């Protein structure tokens, strides 16, 4: 049963609440100058939690190698005005990723974290925006030079299925 929404809760992620078909494009090799992308589909369902101060996204990804499930959890910190986003891959159910943190400005959400990829430190960036067709878009990018340059390695387009 949904919680009673808090009228003071932020509306930044309201656009993603509901059920979606997702078109994924994932770069075959990250931080390796690859230009080959793999395309696959998935499904996602996002619901508000914490009275609207967060949301939970349940994902089913249909990779060519086989499907897997994952969860994204988002929560808003009113004291800092920022969101945190965590990712839990069902194939590694005890390894919660470090959160990316950030906010929306002029309709674009930018979220960053420090992480490691193949043993080296990287910066991670998530970008959320609404596409020209009105559907949400998400991108993930890595930077191996502290944010000086970015390589986008995953893109998602969401198509509403619960209209």
N, C-alpha and C positions, 0 to 999 in steps of 0.2 A: 504494500500500500504506500503510495507516495506521501511524503511529508507535506505539511502545510507550507507553502512557499513563504519565504521572508520577503516582504516588499522592498527591503533595502538591498537584497542580494543583487550582484552584478548580472547584467544581461549579455555580457561579451560573447559567451558561447551558446546563447539561445538558438542560433542558426543551425547548430548541429544536433539538437535534441530531436529524436525520432529514429526511424528505421531507414537504412540506406543500402543501396547497391554501390559498390566501390570499384572503380577502375584503377588498378595499380600499374605503375611503371617503376621498375627497380633496376638500377645500374648493375650490370653483371659483376664488375670488379670495382671496389671502392678505393679511392686515392691511388689509382693505378693507370690514369689517363685512358680509361675505358670509354668507349662511345656506344657500346652495345647494351641495349635495354631489354629486359624481359617484361612482358605484359601478362597480367593475370587479373582475375576478378576476386571479389570478396563481398561479404555482408557485414554490416555493423548496426548496432542498436545502442543509442545513447539516452540515458535518463538522468535527470537531476537528482542530486543527493545533498545532504547537509542543509536542507531547506532552501536550496538554490545556490548555495555558496560553493558548490562543486558539482561534478557530474562523473558518471561511470560509463565507459564505452566498451561494449562486448563485441569482439571481432572474430570473424571466421575468414581466414585468408586461404584461397585456393591456389597455392603455389604449383608450378608444373611438377615438382617432386612430391607433392601431396599436401593435403590441407593441414592447417594448424590453427589453434585459437590463441588469442591474446586479449589483454585488457589494458585500456588507458584509463587512468584516474586523474582528475583535475580538481584542484581546490584553490580558492581565492583567499589571499591574506589581506584583509581590509587595512591593516596597519601599514603595509608597504604598497598596497595597490597593485600587487602582482599575483599572477597565477603560477602554480607549479603543476607540471605534468609528469606523471610516472608511467612507465610501460612495463608490463609483465608478459613475457613470452611464455605461452603454455608449454613449450618444449623444454623450458628451463624454469619450472614453477617455483623455485626457491630463490631466484635471482631477480630482484626488483631493480630496474635501471635507476641510476641517479636522476633526479628530476631536472628537466629544463625549466627555467623560470623566465617570466617576462610579462608583457602586457600588450594591449591593443592601442594603436595610435592611428587615427584616420582610417579605420576599418581594416588595418593589417595587424595581425598578431605576430610578434617576434619573441622567441623563447630560446634561451641559451644555456649551455652547461659545458663543463670540462669533463672529459672522459678519456678513455684509452681505446685505440683500435690497433690490433695486431702488435701490441706491445709499445706503441708510441702514443704520446699525449696528443689529443685533438680537442678542438672546440666543436660542439654540436649546435646546430640551429634548426628550429622548427619554424615554419612560416605558415600562418593561416590567413586566408583571404576568401572573398566571394568572387567567383568567376563571372565573366560577362553574361553567362546564361542564368545567373542567380544561384548556381550550385556552389557549395563549399569546395575549396581546393586546399591541399596540404602539401608541403614539401619538407624534406629533410636534407640538410647539407652538412658536410664535414669540412673543417679547416685544419690543415697540418701546420699552419704558420701563425697560429694565435689569432686568427680572424682576419688576416691580411687578404686572403683569397679563399673562396668557397667553391666546393664541388657539390652540386645537387646530386643526390644518389637515390632518392625515392620520391615519387610524386603520386598523389591520389586525387581523383575526382569523385565526388559523392553525387549520387542520383537518388532523390527521395523515392521511397517505395510505399510510404504510409500516407500519401496525400489524400 
